[in-house]
Each structure stands twice: as structure tokens, then as C-alpha cells.
Amino acid sequence: MVTTTKTANYVGPFADGEDKRVQFKLQAIQREIPNPHQHFTTDELKLNFERIYREAKSIFKVN
């Protein structure tokens, strides 16, 4: 796991109409290897596709 700290600059308008340069610290980002993927059967994928297709079709249903 690697933790990094960075700074960022922002130049932009404020409420008084003046542009000001502001520097702030970004949050520490923890980087790690993602969790292993779940494995789905072909039948599960087909059922999920059909469910999503039905939902999308009902949203855009033309009367």
C-alpha cells in the first residue's frame, strides 16, 4: 500500500470578484490492489441482461 500527499493550486473568482491563488493539501490517497472479481455463470449474466433490457424498455416505452 502506497500513501501519497500532494498539493493543488486553484486560481479562481471569489465572491468579491477578485481572482486569488489558493494552495491546499489534497487528501492522502491509499492505493491498493483491487479485490478479485466475482465470477458469474452464463445463465446469471443472461438473466441480468434480460432484466436490465426489460427495465430500459419500460422507461422508453412508446404508447
Backbone as JSON Lines, residues from 0, in Angstrom:
{"i":0,"aa":"M","n":[0.85,-1.17,0.0],"ca":[0.0,0.0,0.0],"c":[0.89,1.23,0.0]}
{"i":1,"aa":"V","n":[0.59,2.17,-0.89],"ca":[1.35,3.41,-1.02],"c":[0.44,4.57,-0.64]}
{"i":2,"aa":"T","n":[0.93,5.46,0.21],"ca":[0.18,6.64,0.59],"c":[0.92,7.86,0.06]}
{"i":3,"aa":"T","n":[0.18,8.73,-0.63],"ca":[0.81,9.92,-1.19],"c":[0.07,11.16,-0.7]}
{"i":4,"aa":"T","n":[0.8,12.24,-0.54],"ca":[0.22,13.53,-0.19],"c":[0.66,14.52,-1.25]}
{"i":5,"aa":"K","n":[-0.28,15.27,-1.8],"ca":[0.03,16.23,-2.85],"c":[-0.59,17.57,-2.49]}
{"i":6,"aa":"T","n":[-0.13,18.59,-3.16],"ca":[-0.75,19.91,-3.02],"c":[-1.36,20.3,-4.35]}
{"i":7,"aa":"A","n":[-2.36,21.13,-4.29],"ca":[-3.02,21.58,-5.51],"c":[-3.15,23.1,-5.47]}
{"i":8,"aa":"N","n":[-3.11,23.69,-6.63],"ca":[-3.3,25.14,-6.75],"c":[-4.63,25.41,-7.42]}
{"i":9,"aa":"Y","n":[-5.29,26.46,-7.0],"ca":[-6.55,26.86,-7.59],"c":[-6.53,28.37,-7.77]}
{"i":10,"aa":"V","n":[-6.8,28.8,-8.96],"ca":[-6.94,30.23,-9.22],"c":[-8.34,30.42,-9.74]}
{"i":11,"aa":"G","n":[-9.13,31.18,-9.02],"ca":[-10.49,31.35,-9.47],"c":[-11.16,32.53,-8.83]}
{"i":12,"aa":"P","n":[-12.33,32.87,-9.35],"ca":[-13.06,34.03,-8.82],"c":[-13.67,33.73,-7.45]}
{"i":13,"aa":"F","n":[-13.69,34.74,-6.64],"ca":[-14.31,34.64,-5.33],"c":[-15.5,35.59,-5.29]}
{"i":14,"aa":"A","n":[-16.2,35.64,-4.17],"ca":[-17.41,36.44,-4.05],"c":[-17.15,37.92,-4.29]}
{"i":15,"aa":"D","n":[-15.94,38.39,-3.98],"ca":[-15.65,39.81,-4.16],"c":[-15.25,40.15,-5.61]}
{"i":16,"aa":"G","n":[-15.24,39.13,-6.49],"ca":[-14.92,39.37,-7.89],"c":[-13.44,39.32,-8.2]}
{"i":17,"aa":"E","n":[-12.61,39.16,-7.18],"ca":[-11.16,39.11,-7.39],"c":[-10.72,37.65,-7.59]}
{"i":18,"aa":"D","n":[-9.72,37.47,-8.42],"ca":[-9.1,36.16,-8.58],"c":[-7.95,36.06,-7.59]}
{"i":19,"aa":"K","n":[-7.89,34.97,-6.88],"ca":[-6.83,34.77,-5.91],"c":[-6.27,33.36,-6.07]}
{"i":20,"aa":"R","n":[-4.98,33.23,-5.8],"ca":[-4.33,31.92,-5.87],"c":[-4.38,31.29,-4.48]}
{"i":21,"aa":"V","n":[-4.91,30.07,-4.43],"ca":[-5.05,29.35,-3.17],"c":[-4.33,28.02,-3.32]}
{"i":22,"aa":"Q","n":[-3.57,27.64,-2.3],"ca":[-2.9,26.35,-2.32],"c":[-3.4,25.55,-1.13]}
{"i":23,"aa":"F","n":[-3.76,24.29,-1.37],"ca":[-4.26,23.45,-0.3],"c":[-3.74,22.04,-0.47]}
{"i":24,"aa":"K","n":[-3.72,21.28,0.62],"ca":[-3.26,19.9,0.58],"c":[-4.41,19.0,0.16]}
{"i":25,"aa":"L","n":[-4.11,18.09,-0.72],"ca":[-5.09,17.08,-1.1],"c":[-5.06,15.96,-0.07]}
{"i":26,"aa":"Q","n":[-6.16,15.24,0.04],"ca":[-6.22,14.13,0.98],"c":[-5.23,13.05,0.58]}
{"i":27,"aa":"A","n":[-4.76,12.34,1.59],"ca":[-3.87,11.2,1.32],"c":[-4.68,10.11,0.63]}
{"i":28,"aa":"I","n":[-4.13,9.58,-0.43],"ca":[-4.81,8.54,-1.21],"c":[-4.15,7.21,-0.9]}
{"i":29,"aa":"Q","n":[-4.94,6.27,-0.45],"ca":[-4.41,4.92,-0.2],"c":[-4.65,4.09,-1.45]}
{"i":30,"aa":"R","n":[-3.58,3.56,-1.99],"ca":[-3.68,2.76,-3.2],"c":[-3.39,1.32,-2.85]}
{"i":31,"aa":"E","n":[-4.22,0.44,-3.38],"ca":[-4.01,-0.99,-3.13],"c":[-4.57,-1.78,-4.29]}
{"i":32,"aa":"I","n":[-4.23,-3.03,-4.32],"ca":[-4.69,-3.92,-5.38],"c":[-6.19,-4.16,-5.17]}
{"i":33,"aa":"P","n":[-6.99,-4.09,-6.24],"ca":[-8.43,-4.29,-6.1],"c":[-8.76,-5.74,-5.7]}
{"i":34,"aa":"N","n":[-9.94,-5.89,-5.13],"ca":[-10.4,-7.23,-4.74],"c":[-10.63,-8.07,-5.99]}
{"i":35,"aa":"P","n":[-10.51,-9.39,-5.84],"ca":[-10.75,-10.26,-7.01],"c":[-12.18,-10.11,-7.53]}
{"i":36,"aa":"H","n":[-12.34,-10.28,-8.82],"ca":[-13.66,-10.15,-9.45],"c":[-14.52,-11.35,-9.09]}
{"i":37,"aa":"Q","n":[-15.83,-11.1,-9.04],"ca":[-16.76,-12.2,-8.86],"c":[-16.96,-12.87,-10.2]}
{"i":38,"aa":"H","n":[-17.17,-14.15,-10.16],"ca":[-17.4,-14.91,-11.39],"c":[-18.88,-15.23,-11.48]}
{"i":39,"aa":"F","n":[-19.47,-14.98,-12.64],"ca":[-20.88,-15.22,-12.86],"c":[-21.04,-16.28,-13.93]}
{"i":40,"aa":"T","n":[-22.09,-17.07,-13.79],"ca":[-22.38,-18.08,-14.8],"c":[-23.02,-17.41,-16.0]}
{"i":41,"aa":"T","n":[-23.03,-18.1,-17.1],"ca":[-23.65,-17.58,-18.32],"c":[-25.14,-17.34,-18.1]}
{"i":42,"aa":"D","n":[-25.79,-18.24,-17.36],"ca":[-27.22,-18.07,-17.08],"c":[-27.49,-16.83,-16.24]}
{"i":43,"aa":"E","n":[-26.64,-16.57,-15.24],"ca":[-26.8,-15.38,-14.41],"c":[-26.64,-14.11,-15.25]}
{"i":44,"aa":"L","n":[-25.65,-14.1,-16.14],"ca":[-25.44,-12.94,-17.0],"c":[-26.62,-12.72,-17.94]}
{"i":45,"aa":"K","n":[-27.15,-13.81,-18.47],"ca":[-28.29,-13.72,-19.39],"c":[-29.52,-13.18,-18.66]}
{"i":46,"aa":"L","n":[-29.8,-13.68,-17.45],"ca":[-30.94,-13.2,-16.67],"c":[-30.79,-11.73,-16.33]}
{"i":47,"aa":"N","n":[-29.6,-11.32,-15.95],"ca":[-29.36,-9.92,-15.6],"c":[-29.54,-9.03,-16.83]}
{"i":48,"aa":"F","n":[-29.03,-9.46,-17.98],"ca":[-29.19,-8.7,-19.21],"c":[-30.67,-8.52,-19.54]}
{"i":49,"aa":"E","n":[-31.43,-9.61,-19.43],"ca":[-32.86,-9.55,-19.75],"c":[-33.59,-8.62,-18.79]}
{"i":50,"aa":"R","n":[-33.24,-8.63,-17.51],"ca":[-33.87,-7.75,-16.52],"c":[-33.59,-6.29,-16.86]}
{"i":51,"aa":"I","n":[-32.34,-5.98,-17.15],"ca":[-31.97,-4.6,-17.49],"c":[-32.66,-4.17,-18.78]}
{"i":52,"aa":"Y","n":[-32.72,-5.06,-19.75],"ca":[-33.37,-4.75,-21.03],"c":[-34.84,-4.44,-20.82]}
{"i":53,"aa":"R","n":[-35.53,-5.25,-20.0],"ca":[-36.95,-5.0,-19.71],"c":[-37.14,-3.65,-19.03]}
{"i":54,"aa":"E","n":[-36.28,-3.34,-18.06],"ca":[-36.39,-2.06,-17.34],"c":[-36.17,-0.88,-18.28]}
{"i":55,"aa":"A","n":[-35.16,-0.98,-19.12],"ca":[-34.87,0.11,-20.07],"c":[-36.02,0.25,-21.07]}
{"i":56,"aa":"K","n":[-36.54,-0.86,-21.51],"ca":[-37.64,-0.84,-22.47],"c":[-38.88,-0.18,-21.85]}
{"i":57,"aa":"S","n":[-39.14,-0.46,-20.56],"ca":[-40.31,0.14,-19.9],"c":[-40.13,1.65,-19.7]}
{"i":58,"aa":"I","n":[-38.89,2.09,-19.52],"ca":[-38.63,3.53,-19.36],"c":[-38.92,4.27,-20.67]}
{"i":59,"aa":"F","n":[-38.49,3.69,-21.78],"ca":[-38.61,4.35,-23.08],"c":[-39.8,3.84,-23.88]}
{"i":60,"aa":"K","n":[-40.74,3.21,-23.21],"ca":[-41.9,2.63,-23.88],"c":[-42.68,3.72,-24.62]}
{"i":61,"aa":"V","n":[-42.99,3.45,-25.88],"ca":[-43.76,4.37,-26.7],"c":[-45.19,3.91,-26.68]}
{"i":62,"aa":"N","n":[-46.1,4.81,-26.33],"ca":[-47.54,4.45,-26.26],"c":[-48.21,4.64,-27.6]}
